[in-house]
Amino acid sequence: MKYIGEIFFALLISQGGHALSDEIQEIDPSEIIYTTSTIANELPPLTEIPSEGETAIYPIHEDDWSQIEFLHPSQLLEVQKHMEEYSVFEAEHRREVGWQNVYLRDFKHRPILTAMQPKKKLLDTLNAEESNPPIIHSASVITGLVKNGFSVNVGPGVVLYGYTDGMKVRALCASLGENPSNEALVSAFSKLNAKWGLVLVDWRSKFILTGVDESSGQIEVWHPE
């Protein structure tokens, strides 16, 4: 899928960074450069956005949805296979200022956890309080409010976000701001891994946190070969 901002960026590059003229111009689709190397095929359900000023929100660009995500441990082998494919794909399509194509992560997510009051169970495990609901936006348009969405501040520059569906947490992802606290993210992972067995996948950085060594307390990390 091509995004307006990415195509405009590619056109500027093709014109040497200068504004385009009024003349109709053609561009070879193979010359379009993408600003991200991978996106998720599965986006969350959306609902109507509240009136302005009615509630605080947490904005997430659609390209950034689930770039860092927690997954059910039963999907580890499946996700490792996807990351191995993505690692090869990303290297093949990398260009000086972006990527010539985008790897679409196309697999069905299993619920993160199932329980009575699943969001409360999650918050209790993290020892944290719920924050603003997330919205999804593109380069220039706000698409919608994530249905039954939530976000959780777990430390400086580290926000977890996702959504529920009945007795299930359907998605749980992480967003890193400026100067994020690695300790906060690792602490959140350790709690969720110990309680639910969750693994943490960072697609763009190409690694998976799979567990915590009981004897040393060291985080176990998997990388594609």
Secondary structure as the mmCIF struct_conf table of DSSP 4:
data_model
#
loop_
_struct_conf.conf_type_id
_struct_conf.id
_struct_conf.beg_label_comp_id
_struct_conf.beg_label_asym_id
_struct_conf.beg_label_seq_id
_struct_conf.end_label_comp_id
_struct_conf.end_label_asym_id
_struct_conf.end_label_seq_id
HELX_RH_AL_P HELX_RH_AL_P1 ILE A 4 SER A 14
TURN_TY1_P TURN_TY1_P1 GLN A 15 GLY A 17
HELX_LH_PP_P HELX_LH_PP_P1 HIS A 18 LEU A 20
BEND BEND1 ASP A 22 GLU A 23
HELX_RH_3T_P HELX_RH_3T_P1 PRO A 29 GLU A 31
STRN STRN1 TYR A 34 TYR A 34
BEND BEND2 THR A 35 THR A 35
BEND BEND3 SER A 37 SER A 37
STRN STRN2 THR A 38 ALA A 40
BEND BEND4 ASN A 41 ASN A 41
HELX_LH_PP_P HELX_LH_PP_P2 LEU A 43 PRO A 45
STRN STRN3 LEU A 46 THR A 47
HELX_LH_PP_P HELX_LH_PP_P3 GLU A 48 SER A 51
TURN_TY1_P TURN_TY1_P2 GLU A 52 GLY A 53
BEND BEND5 GLU A 54 THR A 55
STRN STRN4 TYR A 58 HIS A 61
HELX_RH_3T_P HELX_RH_3T_P2 GLU A 62 ASP A 64
TURN_TY1_P TURN_TY1_P3 TRP A 65 SER A 66
BEND BEND6 GLN A 67 GLN A 67
STRN STRN5 ILE A 68 LEU A 71
HELX_RH_3T_P HELX_RH_3T_P3 PRO A 73 GLN A 75
HELX_RH_AL_P HELX_RH_AL_P2 LEU A 76 HIS A 93
STRN STRN6 ARG A 94 ARG A 95
TURN_TY1_P TURN_TY1_P4 GLU A 96 VAL A 97
STRN STRN7 GLY A 98 TRP A 99
BEND BEND7 GLN A 100 ASN A 101
STRN STRN8 TYR A 103 ARG A 105
HELX_LH_PP_P HELX_LH_PP_P4 LYS A 108 PRO A 111
BEND BEND8 ILE A 112 ILE A 112
STRN STRN9 LEU A 113 THR A 114
BEND BEND9 MET A 116 GLN A 117
HELX_RH_AL_P HELX_RH_AL_P3 PRO A 118 LEU A 126
TURN_TY1_P TURN_TY1_P5 ASN A 127 ASN A 127
STRN STRN10 GLU A 130 GLU A 130
HELX_LH_PP_P HELX_LH_PP_P5 ASN A 132 PRO A 133
STRN STRN11 PRO A 134 HIS A 137
BEND BEND10 ALA A 139 SER A 140
STRN STRN12 ILE A 142 VAL A 146
TURN_TY1_P TURN_TY1_P6 LYS A 147 ASN A 148
STRN STRN13 GLY A 149 GLY A 155
TURN_TY1_P TURN_TY1_P7 PRO A 156 GLY A 157
STRN STRN14 VAL A 158 ASP A 165
TURN_TY1_P TURN_TY1_P8 GLY A 166 MET A 167
STRN STRN15 LYS A 168 LEU A 176
BEND BEND11 GLU A 178 ASN A 179
HELX_RH_AL_P HELX_RH_AL_P4 ASN A 182 TRP A 196
STRN STRN16 VAL A 199 ASP A 202
TURN_TY1_P TURN_TY1_P9 TRP A 203 LYS A 206
STRN STRN17 PHE A 207 VAL A 212
TURN_TY1_P TURN_TY1_P10 GLU A 214 SER A 216
HELX_LH_PP_P HELX_LH_PP_P6 GLN A 218 GLN A 218
STRN STRN18 ILE A 219 TRP A 222
#
